[in-house]
């Protein structure tokens, strides 16, 4: 009789465990594409109903995901074009002397727009639901002032939904697994172009944040999403990776000649401002003809 009761008790325990597993199924890991942040938000909300708001982390890229430059000059596609142009022909007359410094100056003087009219409201919906929501960008810490200015102007704020300390960390730091200084401030992680998967893992560890059941990440670049998928594979944390495509047309139609013409018009004014008022907000050197390209 005792053996039978023990067997029944064991069966009941197993049924309870199976029932618990059935009510909180493990999320799948996948990569999908969308041209609307609505689907990203709805996905995160559905996951929060299953796993709890505290076990879902939502991560947004900034450039060409939440916001885009008003013009092609200084945009992410401009930067990538300049990078590839240098590799293809270091003597090309369209090259700028220091593309990172030039982009910083252009960030300072340029405005940005939201990628879709309701983007800030969609992010706010997640925050109102109590989810942890942060921004993770390839921009470096030197661009923080212009970045926060444009986030604020477009209606974004990640302070209240950030993981870790309320205002982040007051100084730059080299994340675990990284090689360059980064900065985490008010829910925005400026990673200086480093591996986004490694940077997100380093941030979870630095902030002592329990690893979420699911990370929902939106980024316009598939390579960044695959970096996150790679890092969290086999960890028990699922990743829903959304490749955001709304700015694809703007990227593909980027006018290199128009951007070059605009830069040549703007450059003297920026150099004059810098010479008169100093380098507090931006810096770029005088144009110097690359060695070997004099003729």
C-alpha positions as CSV (number, residue, x, y, z in Angstrom):
1,X,0.0,0.0,0.0
2,X,2.9,2.4,0.9
3,X,4.6,1.6,-2.4
4,X,1.4,2.3,-4.3
5,X,0.9,5.7,-2.5
6,X,4.5,6.6,-3.2
7,X,4.0,5.8,-6.9
8,X,0.9,7.9,-7.0
9,X,2.7,10.8,-5.3
10,X,5.6,10.5,-7.7
11,X,3.1,10.5,-10.7
12,X,1.4,13.6,-9.3
13,X,4.7,15.4,-9.0
14,X,5.6,14.5,-12.6
15,X,2.2,15.8,-13.8
16,X,2.7,19.0,-11.9
17,X,6.2,19.5,-13.5
18,X,4.8,18.8,-17.0
19,X,1.9,21.2,-16.3
20,X,4.3,23.9,-15.3
21,X,6.4,23.4,-18.4
22,X,3.3,23.5,-20.5
23,X,2.2,26.9,-19.1
24,X,5.6,28.4,-19.7
25,X,6.9,26.9,-23.0
26,X,10.5,27.7,-23.9
27,X,10.7,30.3,-26.6
28,X,12.2,29.5,-30.0
29,X,15.2,31.3,-31.5
30,X,14.7,32.8,-34.9
31,X,15.5,35.6,-37.4
32,X,12.7,37.4,-39.3
33,X,12.3,40.5,-41.4
34,X,9.8,43.3,-41.1
35,X,9.3,46.9,-42.3
36,X,7.3,47.9,-39.3
37,X,8.2,48.1,-35.6
38,X,4.7,47.2,-34.8
39,X,5.5,43.5,-35.2
40,X,8.6,43.8,-32.9
41,X,6.5,45.4,-30.2
42,X,3.6,42.9,-30.5
43,X,6.1,40.0,-30.4
44,X,7.7,41.4,-27.2
45,X,4.2,41.9,-25.6
46,X,3.2,38.4,-26.4
47,X,6.4,37.0,-24.9
48,X,5.9,39.1,-21.8
49,X,2.4,37.5,-21.2
50,X,4.0,34.1,-21.3
51,X,7.3,34.6,-19.5
52,X,6.7,37.7,-17.5
53,X,7.8,41.3,-18.2
54,X,10.9,40.9,-16.1
55,X,12.1,38.0,-18.2
56,X,11.9,39.7,-21.6
57,X,14.6,42.2,-22.8
58,X,13.9,44.4,-25.8
59,X,16.9,45.9,-27.7
60,X,16.7,48.5,-30.4
61,X,19.5,49.6,-32.7
62,X,19.4,53.4,-33.5
63,X,20.7,54.2,-37.0
64,X,18.3,53.2,-39.7
65,X,16.2,51.3,-37.1
66,X,14.8,54.0,-34.7
67,X,16.2,57.1,-36.5
68,X,17.8,58.1,-39.8
69,X,19.7,61.1,-40.9
70,X,17.7,63.7,-42.8
71,X,20.2,63.6,-45.6
72,X,22.5,61.0,-47.0
73,X,25.7,62.8,-45.9
74,X,26.8,61.5,-42.6
75,X,24.3,58.6,-42.6
76,X,25.2,55.0,-41.9
77,X,25.2,54.3,-45.6
78,X,27.6,57.2,-46.2
79,X,30.0,55.9,-43.6
80,X,29.9,52.4,-45.1
81,X,30.5,53.8,-48.6
82,X,33.5,55.8,-47.4
83,X,34.9,52.7,-45.6
84,X,34.6,50.6,-48.7
85,X,35.9,53.4,-51.0
86,X,39.1,53.7,-48.9
87,X,39.7,49.9,-49.4
88,X,38.9,50.1,-53.2
89,X,40.9,53.3,-54.0
90,X,42.7,55.3,-51.3
91,X,43.3,58.1,-53.8
92,X,39.7,58.6,-54.7
93,X,39.0,62.4,-54.5
94,X,35.6,61.8,-52.8
95,X,37.3,60.4,-49.7
96,X,37.2,62.5,-46.5
97,X,40.4,62.6,-44.4
98,X,38.9,61.1,-41.2
99,X,35.4,59.6,-41.8
100,X,34.7,59.0,-38.1
101,X,35.6,62.6,-37.2
102,X,33.7,64.0,-40.1
103,X,30.6,61.9,-39.2
104,X,30.8,63.2,-35.6
105,X,30.8,66.8,-36.9
106,X,27.8,65.9,-39.2
107,X,26.0,64.3,-36.2
108,X,26.5,67.6,-34.4
109,X,25.0,69.9,-37.0
110,X,22.4,67.5,-38.5
111,X,18.9,66.5,-37.5
112,X,17.5,63.0,-37.6
113,X,14.0,61.7,-38.2
114,X,12.2,58.7,-36.8
115,X,12.1,55.8,-39.2
116,X,8.3,55.6,-38.9
117,X,5.9,58.2,-37.5
118,X,4.8,56.1,-34.6
119,X,8.2,54.6,-33.6
120,X,8.6,56.5,-30.3
121,X,5.0,55.7,-29.3
122,X,5.6,52.0,-30.0
123,X,8.7,52.0,-27.8
124,X,6.7,53.8,-25.2
125,X,4.1,51.0,-25.3
126,X,6.6,48.5,-24.2
127,X,7.9,50.7,-21.5
128,X,4.4,51.4,-20.2
129,X,3.9,47.6,-20.0
130,X,6.9,47.4,-17.7
131,X,9.4,45.7,-20.0
132,X,13.1,46.3,-20.0
133,X,13.9,48.3,-23.1
134,X,17.3,49.6,-24.1
135,X,19.1,50.9,-27.2
136,X,22.3,49.3,-28.4
137,X,24.2,51.3,-31.1
138,X,27.5,51.0,-32.9
139,X,28.1,54.7,-32.3
140,X,31.0,55.5,-30.0
141,X,30.9,57.4,-26.7
142,X,32.3,60.5,-28.4
143,X,28.9,60.9,-30.2
144,X,26.8,60.7,-27.0
145,X,25.7,64.3,-26.9
146,X,24.4,64.5,-30.4
147,X,22.8,61.0,-30.0
148,X,20.9,61.9,-26.9
149,X,19.8,65.2,-28.4
150,X,18.2,63.6,-31.4
151,X,16.7,60.7,-29.3
152,X,15.1,63.3,-27.1
153,X,14.0,65.5,-30.0
154,X,12.3,62.4,-31.6
155,X,10.5,61.4,-28.4
156,X,12.7,58.5,-27.2
157,X,13.9,57.9,-23.7
158,X,15.3,54.7,-22.3
159,X,16.1,55.8,-18.7
160,X,13.0,54.4,-17.1
161,X,13.2,51.1,-18.8
162,X,17.0,50.5,-18.6
163,X,18.7,47.5,-17.0
164,X,21.3,48.2,-14.4
165,X,21.9,51.5,-12.6
166,X,19.4,54.2,-13.3
167,X,21.8,56.5,-15.1
168,X,24.2,53.8,-16.2
169,X,27.9,54.5,-15.6
170,X,29.5,57.9,-15.4
171,X,32.7,56.9,-17.3
172,X,33.5,54.9,-20.4
173,X,34.7,51.3,-19.9
174,X,36.1,48.5,-22.0
175,X,33.4,45.8,-21.9
176,X,34.4,42.2,-21.2
177,X,35.4,40.7,-24.6
178,X,35.8,44.1,-26.2
179,X,38.9,46.1,-27.2
180,X,37.6,49.7,-27.2
181,X,36.0,52.0,-24.7
182,X,32.2,52.0,-24.6
183,X,29.6,53.8,-22.6
184,X,26.3,52.8,-21.0
185,X,24.1,55.8,-20.1
186,X,20.4,56.2,-19.5
187,X,19.6,52.9,-21.2
188,X,21.7,53.6,-24.3
189,X,24.8,51.5,-24.9
190,X,27.3,53.1,-27.2
191,X,29.5,50.2,-28.2
192,X,32.0,51.9,-30.7
193,X,31.4,49.4,-33.5
194,X,32.1,46.2,-31.5
195,X,30.5,42.8,-31.8
196,X,26.9,43.5,-30.7
197,X,26.4,40.0,-29.2
198,X,29.5,40.2,-27.1
199,X,28.5,43.7,-26.0
200,X,25.0,42.7,-24.9
201,X,26.4,39.8,-23.0
202,X,29.0,42.0,-21.3
203,X,26.3,44.5,-20.4
204,X,24.1,41.9,-18.8
205,X,27.1,40.7,-16.7
206,X,28.3,44.2,-15.8
207,X,24.8,45.2,-14.6
208,X,24.3,41.9,-12.8
209,X,21.1,41.5,-14.8
210,X,19.6,38.0,-14.6
211,X,19.7,36.6,-18.1
212,X,16.3,36.9,-19.7
213,X,14.2,34.1,-21.1
214,X,14.0,35.9,-24.4
215,X,15.8,38.8,-26.0
216,X,13.9,40.6,-28.7
217,X,16.3,42.6,-30.9
218,X,15.6,44.9,-33.8
219,X,18.4,46.0,-36.2
220,X,18.6,47.0,-39.8
221,X,21.8,45.0,-40.3
222,X,21.6,41.2,-40.4
223,X,25.2,40.8,-39.4
224,X,24.5,42.5,-36.1
225,X,21.5,40.2,-35.5
226,X,23.6,37.1,-36.3
227,X,26.2,38.4,-33.8
228,X,23.5,38.3,-31.1
229,X,22.2,34.9,-32.2
230,X,25.8,33.5,-32.1
231,X,26.5,34.8,-28.6
232,X,23.4,33.5,-27.0
233,X,23.2,30.2,-28.8
234,X,23.0,27.3,-26.3
235,X,22.8,29.6,-23.3
236,X,19.1,29.0,-22.5
237,X,18.2,32.5,-23.6
238,X,16.2,32.6,-26.8
239,X,16.6,35.4,-29.3
240,X,13.9,36.8,-31.5
241,X,15.9,38.8,-34.1
242,X,14.1,41.2,-36.3
243,X,15.8,42.6,-39.4
244,X,14.2,46.0,-39.9
245,X,13.9,46.8,-43.6
246,X,12.0,50.1,-43.8
247,X,15.1,52.2,-44.6
248,X,16.4,49.8,-47.3
249,X,15.1,52.0,-50.1
250,X,16.9,55.0,-48.6
251,X,20.1,53.0,-48.3
252,X,20.0,51.6,-51.8
253,X,19.2,55.0,-53.3
254,X,22.0,56.8,-51.5
255,X,23.5,59.4,-53.9
256,X,27.3,59.4,-53.5
257,X,27.8,62.4,-55.8
258,X,25.2,64.5,-54.1
259,X,26.7,63.7,-50.7
260,X,30.2,64.6,-51.9
261,X,28.9,67.9,-53.3
262,X,27.1,68.8,-50.1
263,X,30.2,67.9,-48.0
264,X,32.4,70.2,-50.1
265,X,29.9,73.0,-49.5
266,X,29.7,72.4,-45.7
267,X,33.4,71.7,-44.9
268,X,34.7,75.3,-45.0
269,X,31.9,76.5,-42.7
270,X,32.7,73.7,-40.2
271,X,36.4,74.4,-40.3
272,X,35.8,78.1,-39.7
273,X,33.5,77.3,-36.7
274,X,36.2,75.0,-35.3
275,X,39.0,77.5,-35.8
276,X,37.0,80.3,-34.1
277,X,35.2,78.5,-31.3
278,X,37.3,75.5,-30.6
279,X,36.9,71.7,-30.8
280,X,34.5,71.2,-27.9
281,X,31.6,69.7,-29.9
282,X,33.3,68.2,-33.0
283,X,36.7,67.8,-34.5
284,X,38.1,66.9,-37.9
285,X,41.5,67.6,-39.4
286,X,42.3,69.7,-42.4
287,X,42.1,67.6,-45.6
288,X,45.5,66.1,-46.4
289,X,46.2,64.3,-49.7
290,X,47.1,60.7,-48.9
291,X,50.7,59.6,-49.3
292,X,51.2,58.3,-52.8
293,X,48.2,60.2,-54.2
294,X,49.9,63.5,-54.9
295,X,49.9,63.2,-58.7
